[in-house]
Amino acid sequence: MEHLPHLSKDRRLKQLIDRHTEPLSLTRQKDIVFYLCASIMSQQLSTKVAHTIRQRFLDLFGGRSPAPEEILAVAPAALRSIGLSNAKVSYVLNVARFAAEQGLDHRKLNKMENEEVIAYLTQIKGVGRWTAEMLLMFGLAREDVFAIDDWGIQNAMIHVYKLDREDKKAFREKLLKISAKWSPYRTYACLYLWRWKDNSPVSVAKKK
């Protein structure tokens, strides 16, 4: 709970913090390959549909999380049959291929700084900066990540800080200026903003 005194210095953010008494926590995921694949499969889908497709994907491998080589051995048609578009099939295979050739072990990523992780992951076609930031937050449990391009974060900050996004450059500069005060706990600030807007990203690696 070390983040609370620091973030509470921001009076507007403190109002959001005070509404939620249950503690926030970050959990590390060891299976980075599955996390990225699940994240890609879940994009632009409702939570319910994303869960269904994620489970179908696991069912292709006997209900367990597959190794990269196992994913690469599956026919693209089989991946399409679980409800993936051609683009998502390609991206999932890209993740598996990258993992097999370059490595996506959580211990390797844990040795990297945030921007190093983002640069490393965005080499994979289909993995953008936002996806990498979500992995930093929900996969590697990094405490100081600000997802500036997340629509939910932007909308929350527009309301909480009375901002206007009409001038995009000025808007981004304002977001960065406000969020700089939250460091080194910017991830927790994002969690409070998401929770307030009730649009928290799905923790896609959970196999419930």
C-alpha positions in Angstrom: 0.0 0.0 0.0 3.0 2.3 -0.3 1.4 3.9 -3.3 -1.5 5.4 -1.3 0.2 8.3 0.5 2.1 9.4 -2.7 -1.0 9.2 -5.0 -3.2 10.9 -2.5 -1.2 14.1 -2.9 -3.1 14.5 -6.1 -6.4 15.8 -4.7 -8.5 14.8 -7.7 -7.1 11.3 -7.8 -7.5 11.0 -4.0 -11.3 11.4 -4.5 -11.2 8.2 -6.6 -9.0 6.4 -4.2 -11.3 7.2 -1.3 -14.2 5.6 -3.1 -12.5 2.2 -3.1 -11.5 0.7 0.2 -10.5 -2.7 -1.2 -6.7 -2.9 -1.8 -5.2 -2.9 -5.3 -2.5 -5.4 -6.1 -0.5 -6.5 -9.1 0.3 -10.1 -10.0 3.0 -11.5 -12.1 2.2 -14.0 -14.9 4.9 -16.6 -15.7 3.4 -17.6 -19.0 4.2 -14.6 -21.2 3.5 -16.4 -24.4 0.0 -17.3 -23.4 -0.6 -13.8 -22.0 0.3 -12.2 -25.3 -1.7 -14.7 -27.4 -4.7 -14.2 -25.1 -4.4 -10.5 -25.3 -4.4 -10.5 -29.1 -7.3 -12.9 -29.2 -9.3 -10.7 -26.8 -8.9 -7.4 -28.7 -12.1 -5.7 -29.7 -14.2 -8.4 -28.1 -16.5 -8.4 -25.2 -15.3 -10.1 -22.0 -17.7 -13.0 -22.5 -16.7 -13.7 -26.1 -13.0 -13.3 -25.3 -13.3 -15.8 -22.5 -15.0 -18.3 -24.8 -12.3 -18.0 -27.5 -9.5 -18.2 -24.9 -11.0 -21.4 -23.6 -11.4 -22.9 -27.1 -7.7 -22.1 -27.7 -6.7 -23.9 -24.5 -8.9 -26.8 -25.5 -6.8 -27.3 -28.7 -4.1 -28.3 -26.3 -6.0 -30.4 -23.8 -7.0 -27.5 -21.7 -3.5 -26.4 -20.8 -1.3 -23.5 -21.9 0.8 -24.6 -24.9 4.5 -24.2 -25.6 5.4 -22.0 -28.6 6.4 -25.0 -30.7 2.9 -26.6 -30.1 1.2 -23.4 -31.3 3.3 -23.3 -34.4 2.4 -27.0 -35.1 -1.3 -26.2 -35.2 -2.9 -25.6 -38.6 -4.1 -22.1 -39.2 -7.5 -23.5 -40.1 -7.8 -24.9 -36.6 -7.0 -21.5 -35.1 -9.6 -19.9 -37.4 -12.2 -22.6 -36.3 -12.1 -21.3 -32.7 -13.3 -17.8 -33.9 -10.1 -16.0 -34.8 -9.8 -13.8 -37.8 -7.0 -14.3 -40.3 -5.1 -11.4 -38.9 -5.3 -12.7 -35.3 -4.2 -16.1 -36.5 -1.2 -14.5 -38.1 -0.4 -12.5 -35.0 -0.7 -15.4 -32.6 1.6 -17.4 -34.8 4.0 -14.4 -34.8 4.1 -14.4 -31.0 4.8 -18.1 -30.9 7.5 -17.9 -33.6 9.2 -15.0 -31.8 9.1 -16.9 -28.5 10.7 -19.9 -30.1 13.4 -18.0 -31.9 14.1 -15.0 -29.6 12.7 -16.0 -26.3 9.8 -14.6 -24.2 10.6 -16.1 -20.8 9.4 -13.9 -17.9 12.8 -14.1 -16.3 14.4 -12.6 -19.4 11.8 -9.8 -19.5 12.1 -9.1 -15.8 15.8 -8.1 -16.4 14.7 -5.3 -18.8 13.6 -1.8 -18.1 10.0 -0.9 -19.2 11.0 0.8 -22.4 13.3 -2.1 -23.2 10.4 -4.5 -22.8 8.2 -2.4 -25.1 10.9 -2.2 -27.7 11.5 -5.9 -27.5 7.9 -6.9 -27.8 6.8 -4.5 -30.5 9.2 -6.2 -32.8 6.4 -8.8 -33.1 3.9 -7.9 -35.8 0.5 -7.7 -34.0 1.9 -6.5 -30.7 1.7 -2.7 -30.3 2.8 -0.4 -27.6 -0.6 -0.6 -25.7 -0.4 -4.4 -25.6 3.1 -4.3 -24.3 2.1 -1.8 -21.7 -0.7 -4.0 -20.5 1.8 -6.9 -20.2 4.1 -4.7 -18.2 1.2 -3.9 -15.8 -0.7 -7.2 -15.6 2.0 -9.7 -16.7 5.2 -8.3 -15.1 3.5 -6.3 -12.3 5.5 -3.1 -13.1 4.3 -0.3 -10.8 5.2 2.7 -12.9 3.5 2.4 -16.3 1.2 5.0 -17.8 -0.9 3.9 -20.7 -1.3 7.2 -22.4 -3.1 5.8 -25.5 -5.7 3.9 -23.5 -9.1 5.3 -24.3 -10.4 4.5 -20.9 -7.6 6.3 -19.2 -8.0 9.3 -21.5 -11.8 9.5 -20.9 -11.4 9.2 -17.2 -8.7 11.9 -17.1 -10.9 14.2 -19.2 -13.7 14.0 -16.6 -11.5 14.0 -13.5 -9.1 16.8 -14.6 -11.6 18.7 -16.8 -9.4 18.3 -20.0 -10.2 18.8 -23.6 -8.8 16.5 -26.3 -9.5 18.8 -29.3 -5.9 19.9 -29.5 -4.3 16.4 -29.5 -0.7 17.5 -28.9 -1.7 19.8 -26.0 -3.9 17.1 -24.6 -1.1 14.5 -24.6 1.3 17.0 -23.0 -1.3 17.6 -20.3 -1.7 13.9 -19.7 2.0 13.4 -19.3 2.4 16.4 -17.0 -0.4 15.2 -14.7 0.8 11.5 -14.7 4.5 12.5 -14.0 3.4 13.5 -10.5 2.2 9.9 -9.9 5.6 8.3 -10.6 6.8 5.8 -9.4 3.2 4.4 -9.0 1.6 5.3 -12.3 0.2 1.8 -12.8 -1.9 2.1 -9.6 -3.1 5.5 -10.7 -4.3 3.9 -14.0 -6.0 1.2 -12.0 -8.0 3.7 -10.0 -8.9 5.6 -13.2 -10.1 2.4 -14.9 -12.0 1.3 -11.8 -13.7 4.7 -11.6 -14.8 4.4 -15.2 -15.6 0.7 -14.7 -13.7 -0.3 -17.8 -10.7 -2.0 -16.5 -8.8 -4.1 -19.0 -9.4 -7.8 -18.8 -6.6 -9.7 -17.1 -6.4 -12.0 -20.1 -4.0 -14.5 -18.7 -6.5 -15.7 -16.1 -7.8 -19.2 -16.9 -11.1 -19.2 -15.0 
